[in-house]
Amino acid sequence: MTEFKDLGLSPETLAAVVDTGYTVATPIQEQAIPVALAGQDVLGIAQTGTGKTAAFTLPTIDRLAAGRSKARMPRALVLAPTRELADQVAESFRKYAKNTNLKWALLIGGVSMGDQVSALDKGVDVLIATPGRLLDLFDRSKVLLTGVQTMIVDEADRMLDMGFIPDLERIFRLTPPAKQTLFFSATMPPEITRLTTQFLRNPTRIEVARPATTAETIAQRVARIPSADPKAKRAALRALVERADVKNGIIFCNRKSEVDVVAKSLKTHGFDAAPIHGDLDQALRMKTLAAFRSGELKLLVASDVAARGLDIPDVSHVFNYDVPHHADDYVHRIGRTGRAGKSGQTFMILTPADAKNFDKVVKLTG
């Protein structure tokens, strides 16, 4: 076990880490931070939940601490596939850069461009963006990428899924070739390997296993029902929520359309629930998330994409309304509870139609 104080971080950054209550670095942090601090490229192969956000945030803060930002010329650029993930990275900078004078801005779609432009005009050290919004502002000459010293790509395989690879390539070409690149992906499909070969310079490859598939602190249960009829599934879900002592819970569905139906059904039956998925207005998503984080909202009904990288520290229950198509997503979903040594409860509704996907989950998690 390596402690943060042994990784070469500055006293200011270390103090901010201590304030969050962390002392021991995760494997990806332990391996990536010293390499990134030395200015070298990193290729990190790691899932969400391994602590990778801090693995790139902390060294970037230290490396930027000495310089000054110029108008419209960010010194570090973080690219994330979704607005939620970008928002979470911004939260990480807020926590860890509080003892510095660094400024950062969040560039995401669905929020007023005016505020983003005025922040850029004043000068930001770190720009956290989704690829589409960044290129939109670049094409309007609102941001220049010639001053980028560090570029960070988070969840690259997710970007591939969402069709962002051409945007990503264009952004790489718009930034200086001599920059440092910290590149993270949970998997390495051929398209991603090609990108890293083309744009990274002798990167240190760091591969960390998914956190021991499912944490010991999570009690996992299955609720078998005889029919795949949606009405029967919704009734089963309500019975589970009523029976379990739910402080707050996330309910996962496989499709966005299902998210809306389930959230509406729960509300109709008097439950405090709201949906979150990629088709909802950004301001509404942020508001729903904030209400869930603060404890105002009890049940969050979500799609997998919306929940990627959602860091909500204290969730008592996770309900799988649908058995996920990919067993990895099951591990990811239930990992929203039982965090930081707390105990968590999970339930999965199982119908005869789910046999194949359920077998995959059992095989992966043992």
Salt bridges, closest charged atoms under 4 A:
GLU3 OE1 - LYS5 NZ 3.46
ASP6 OD1 - LYS5 NZ 3.82
ASP19 OD2 - LYS98 NZ 2.95
GLU84 OE2 - ARG285 NE 2.43
GLU91 OE2 - ARG94 NH2 2.70
ASP121 OD1 - ARG72 NE 2.87
ASP125 OD1 - ARG75 NH2 2.78
ASP136 OD1 - ARG140 NE 3.09
ASP139 OD1 - ARG170 NH2 2.72
ASP154 OD1 - LYS52 NZ 2.77
GLU155 OE2 - LYS52 NZ 3.55
GLU169 OE1 - ARG173 NH2 3.95
GLU169 OE2 - ARG194 NH2 3.27
GLU191 OE1 - ARG194 NE 3.47
GLU207 OE1 - ARG205 NH2 3.45
GLU258 OE1 - ARG255 NH2 3.21
ASP260 OD1 - HIS277 NE2 3.03
ASP279 OD1 - LYS256 NZ 3.16
ASP304 OD1 - ARG333 NE 2.88
ASP311 OD1 - ARG339 NH2 2.95
ASP314 OD2 - LYS247 NZ 3.94
ASP322 OD1 - LYS233 NZ 2.58
ASP328 OD1 - ARG210 NH1 2.94
ASP329 OD1 - ARG308 NH2 2.80
